[in-house]
């Protein structure tokens, strides 16, 4: 594991971007006051703009419920239908698809297996943390995708 200092993280407009060989990890900031609230028209509009801003084929997120429910996104699933699923972690092996979670005082956890090309985004609030959501996400990555 490599430590990264905050002032060493590259910015792209109002995002912190970790651009690695097989993946990108992107965190939004409040720098430009953008609204990513999935429950408002402005928020959904801003979320959809991310596809163009980062040249994505899809943008996947779910209804977060402070649970330990881990959901896998598979190729061909309807994004709008998938976004109504309830849980707090998303796993996918689909290329050029962003998986994301919304956080305020909860912790975002990103898990990546660069050998199997599998990524997960975890919303780890106190309830999910207590119920071991990150561990359960790793277990599901292992069982469904043979991650190591």
Secondary structure as the mmCIF struct_conf table of DSSP 4:
data_model
#
loop_
_struct_conf.conf_type_id
_struct_conf.id
_struct_conf.beg_label_comp_id
_struct_conf.beg_label_asym_id
_struct_conf.beg_label_seq_id
_struct_conf.end_label_comp_id
_struct_conf.end_label_asym_id
_struct_conf.end_label_seq_id
HELX_RH_3T_P HELX_RH_3T_P1 UNK A 6 UNK A 8
BEND BEND1 UNK A 9 UNK A 9
STRN STRN1 UNK A 11 UNK A 12
TURN_TY1_P TURN_TY1_P1 UNK A 13 UNK A 14
STRN STRN2 UNK A 15 UNK A 19
BEND BEND2 UNK A 21 UNK A 22
STRN STRN3 UNK A 24 UNK A 28
BEND BEND3 UNK A 30 UNK A 30
TURN_TY1_P TURN_TY1_P2 UNK A 31 UNK A 32
TURN_TY1_P TURN_TY1_P3 UNK A 38 UNK A 39
BEND BEND4 UNK A 40 UNK A 40
HELX_RH_AL_P HELX_RH_AL_P1 UNK A 41 UNK A 53
TURN_TY1_P TURN_TY1_P4 UNK A 54 UNK A 55
BEND BEND5 UNK A 57 UNK A 57
STRN STRN4 UNK A 58 UNK A 60
STRN STRN5 UNK A 63 UNK A 64
BEND BEND6 UNK A 66 UNK A 67
STRN STRN6 UNK A 70 UNK A 73
TURN_TY1_P TURN_TY1_P5 UNK A 75 UNK A 76
HELX_RH_AL_P HELX_RH_AL_P2 UNK A 79 UNK A 82
TURN_TY1_P TURN_TY1_P6 UNK A 83 UNK A 84
STRN STRN7 UNK A 86 UNK A 87
BEND BEND7 UNK A 88 UNK A 88
STRN STRN8 UNK A 89 UNK A 92
TURN_TY1_P TURN_TY1_P7 UNK A 95 UNK A 96
STRN STRN9 UNK A 97 UNK A 99
BEND BEND8 UNK A 104 UNK A 106
STRN STRN10 UNK A 107 UNK A 113
TURN_TY1_P TURN_TY1_P8 UNK A 114 UNK A 117
STRN STRN11 UNK A 118 UNK A 124
HELX_RH_AL_P HELX_RH_AL_P3 UNK A 126 UNK A 130
TURN_TY1_P TURN_TY1_P9 UNK A 131 UNK A 132
HELX_RH_AL_P HELX_RH_AL_P4 UNK A 133 UNK A 145
#
